[in-house]
């Protein structure tokens, strides 16, 4: 059952060479010189899976004996709990003892949706169920949860109670809402989401067939709701994107400058050739983006994306490229603006199979987004560096902040 938004709960290792390119809405791309890793990073600890089991430092969760398909995990350090999203179930575990007094919520897909899913040719056991894909902290008392709902995504709120000692774990089935553009239809589709300031940012497919991919913002405080997404019709925004991770990262000490970065891979086509290749990307939007006017109503006005390259130089001068991003991890540093970005990549070649880990500096990624652009004259041309005058406001700039700045300047003028 759908509910109005007002019903929502309230708060109480080789050396890697890295090259970047940026694509913006005006069909422009940005280039930066190659960045070289200065030395080989050697892991401090190397442990096989077998060694991990034998060391007794790996504790199995016995509640998974039902053959459940675990999809997502949420750590609640404040309460000392762990939430697991699985097939038709959500588990609440204690970090002290995973198997002692754990709780679970049974949340299957609606029977009519399961039947429609099977009629559409989907597998009854591996696809036509409610696979939990989203577990995000909404506020101090509730977690936002979404499941695939047998290819009909649905979302709701889990009540964890007010006090740390209170062991409450309840899904409010009276406040359920559509999960479209928040959660994937397909339980196996790559997907990313993050919740910040009660806004949910998601990278997922928005249709049953998985052809329309979008990066969106939804939810938010009831008095300040701005639903925004990437354009559905323009392939240069996103083209069959597979989202890997998304993170809120401050750009400066001013919170109004905060950005949302998202990492993904997508199809790309160069020049007049019909051949498509898979490339990895990092995208960025401003948290304060409220959309534009006319054709940009409810669409990002600060959307930018850059190519993320992971390659190893060969002895013959040709680089080996690892173009398919598979996983991403941000290692925090003392400066919250500059985490270290680790990416796991694989090759796209059917001849050479390999994987690599590439490390990126957040400062370098930020410099790419603030650097020069490139563009192409038409669909049959290749990307080249743009030497013309950069328009004002600069593509990717938060226009709301610019407007506020201009108003302040105007207000400071003598009357």
GIZIVEN-V38017 format. One record per residue. RES is the residue in one small letter. BURIAL is b if it has 24 or more other C-alpha atoms within 12 Angstrom, else e. Layout:
RES,BURIAL
RES,BURIAL
This chain:
x,e
x,e
x,e
x,e
x,e
x,e
x,e
x,b
x,b
x,e
x,e
x,e
x,e
x,e
x,e
x,b
x,b
x,b
x,b
x,b
x,b
x,b
x,b
x,b
x,b
x,b
x,b
x,b
x,b
x,b
x,b
x,b
x,e
x,e
x,b
x,e
x,e
x,e
x,e
x,e
x,e
x,e
x,e
x,e
x,e
x,e
x,e
x,e
x,e
x,e
x,e
x,e
x,e
x,e
x,e
x,e
x,e
x,e
x,e
x,e
x,b
x,e
x,b
x,e
x,e
x,e
x,e
x,b
x,b
x,b
x,b
x,b
x,b
x,b
x,e
x,b
x,e
x,e
x,b
x,e
x,b
x,b
x,b
x,b
x,b
x,b
x,b
x,b
x,b
x,b
x,b
x,b
x,b
x,b
x,e
x,e
x,e
x,b
x,e
x,e
x,e
x,b
x,b
x,b
x,b
x,b
x,b
x,b
x,b
x,e
x,e
x,e
x,b
x,b
x,e
x,e
x,b
x,e
x,e
x,e
x,e
x,e
x,e
x,e
x,e
x,b
x,b
x,b
x,b
x,b
x,b
x,b
x,b
x,b
x,b
x,b
x,b
x,b
x,b
x,b
x,b
x,b
x,b
x,b
x,b
x,b
x,b
x,b
x,b
x,b
x,b
x,b
x,b
x,b
x,b
x,b
x,b
x,b
x,b
x,b
x,e
x,e
x,e
x,e
x,e
x,e
x,e
x,b
x,b
x,b
x,b
x,b
x,e
x,e
x,b
x,b
x,b
x,b
x,b
x,b
x,b
x,b
x,b
x,b
x,b
x,b
x,b
x,b
x,b
x,b
x,b
x,b
x,b
x,b
x,b
x,b
x,b
x,b
x,b
x,b
x,b
x,b
x,b
x,b
x,b
x,b
x,e
x,b
x,e
x,b
x,b
x,b
x,b
x,b
x,b
x,b
x,b
x,b
x,b
x,b
x,e
x,e
x,e
x,e
x,e
x,b
x,b
x,b
x,b
x,b
x,b
x,b
x,e
x,e
x,b
x,b
x,b
x,b
x,b
x,b
x,b
x,b
x,b
x,b
x,b
x,b
x,b
x,b
x,b
x,b
x,b
x,e
x,e
x,e
x,e
x,e
x,b
x,b
x,b
x,b
x,b
x,b
x,b
x,b
x,b
x,b
x,b
x,b
x,e
x,e
x,e
x,e
x,e
x,e
x,e
x,e
x,e
x,b
x,b
x,b
x,b
x,b
x,b
x,b
x,b
x,b
x,b
x,b
x,b
x,b
x,b
x,b
x,e
x,e
x,e
x,e
x,e
x,e
x,b
x,b
x,b
x,b
x,b
x,b
x,b
x,b
x,b
x,b
x,b
x,b
x,b
x,b
x,e
x,e
x,e
x,e
x,e
x,e
x,e
x,b
x,b
x,b
x,b
x,b
x,b
x,b
x,b
x,b
x,e
x,b
x,e
x,e
x,e
x,e
x,e
x,e
x,b
x,b
x,b
x,b
x,b
x,b
x,b
x,b
x,b
x,b
x,b
x,b
x,e
x,e
x,e
x,e
x,e
x,e
x,b
x,b
x,b
x,b
x,b
x,b
x,b
x,b
x,e
x,b
x,b
x,b
x,b
x,b
x,b
x,b
x,b
x,b
x,b
x,b
x,b
x,b
x,e
x,e
x,e
x,e
x,e
x,e
x,b
x,b
x,b
x,b
x,e
x,e
x,e
x,e
x,e
x,e
x,e
x,b
x,b
x,b
x,b
x,b
x,b
x,e
x,b
x,e
x,e
x,e
x,e
x,e
x,e
x,e
x,e
x,e
x,e
x,e
x,e
x,e
x,e
